Amino acid sequence: MDDTQDHRGYQVVLNDEEQYSVWPADRGLPAGWRAEGTTGDREACLRHIDAVWTDMRPLGLRRQLDGTA
């Protein structure tokens, strides 16, 4: 048996600057983060983030550069 394999469930979380992260599903969310809605194993969550997080700039910077800040 491979003891290094992670069998925990995860969720994708998002902060107010629209930055993504992976968080253990059985733990309370840290301040400033909210559940995005995607859950699964760590790799599935990371694949989802890779697909949806196409602009790494924080929301505040994007608004500032777009003139909407």
C-alpha positions in Angstrom: 0.0 0.0 0.0 1.3 3.5 -0.9 1.2 5.6 2.2 2.0 8.8 0.3 -1.3 8.8 -1.6 -3.7 11.4 -0.5 -7.3 10.2 0.0 -8.8 13.3 1.4 -11.5 15.3 -0.3 -10.8 18.8 -1.4 -12.7 21.9 -2.5 -11.7 24.8 -4.7 -11.8 28.1 -2.8 -11.7 31.7 -4.0 -10.8 34.9 -2.3 -12.1 38.5 -2.9 -9.3 39.1 -5.4 -10.6 36.1 -7.5 -7.5 34.0 -6.7 -8.0 30.3 -6.5 -6.7 27.6 -4.1 -7.3 24.0 -3.0 -8.5 23.5 0.6 -9.3 20.2 2.5 -13.1 19.7 2.4 -13.2 18.7 6.0 -11.7 21.9 7.4 -13.2 25.2 7.9 -12.4 27.9 5.4 -9.7 30.5 6.3 -10.8 34.1 6.7 -11.3 35.8 3.3 -11.9 32.7 1.3 -15.2 31.1 0.1 -16.1 27.8 -1.5 -16.2 28.1 -5.3 -18.4 24.9 -5.7 -16.0 22.4 -7.1 -15.0 19.4 -4.9 -13.1 16.1 -5.5 -9.6 14.8 -5.0 -6.7 17.2 -5.1 -5.8 16.5 -8.7 -9.3 17.1 -9.9 -9.5 20.4 -8.1 -6.2 21.5 -9.5 -7.3 20.6 -13.0 -10.4 22.7 -12.5 -8.4 25.6 -11.3 -6.0 25.3 -14.3 -9.0 25.4 -16.6 -10.8 28.4 -15.1 -8.1 30.6 -13.7 -6.8 32.0 -17.0 -5.8 35.5 -15.7 -3.5 35.3 -12.7 -3.7 39.1 -12.0 -5.7 40.0 -8.8 -9.1 41.5 -9.4 -8.0 44.9 -8.0 -5.2 45.1 -10.5 -7.4 44.0 -13.4 -9.9 46.7 -12.5 -7.2 49.3 -12.1 -5.8 48.5 -15.6 -9.2 48.4 -17.1 -10.1 51.8 -15.6 -13.0 50.3 -13.6 -11.4 50.6 -10.1 
